[in-house]
């Protein structure tokens, strides 16, 4: 049991790699009305809007940076 760490259910779920997003990136969605990527993250049940991006990779980077900022060691890791 030496490799286990204390975590709340919320922290444990934030470390999940599963994403139902059509973009393939949790929290990143395409706005068909505006033709732009939108990025959001939920922190303690509160939605935070992270921005709008023309480039999908910029949207991914914004999301990943926010995950590290808000979830720290519990941020999802890349596969």
ZIZI-V29743 format. One record per run of one state. SS is the DSSP state (h for helix, s for strand, l for the rest). FROM is the first residue (numbers start at 1). LEN is the number of residues. Records with the same first field share a line. If there is no record, write none. Layout:
# ZIZI-V29743
SS: FROM-LEN, FROM-LEN
This chain:
# ZIZI-V29743
l: 1-8, 15-13, 32-4, 44-2, 54-2, 75-5
h: 9-6, 56-19
s: 28-4, 36-8, 46-8
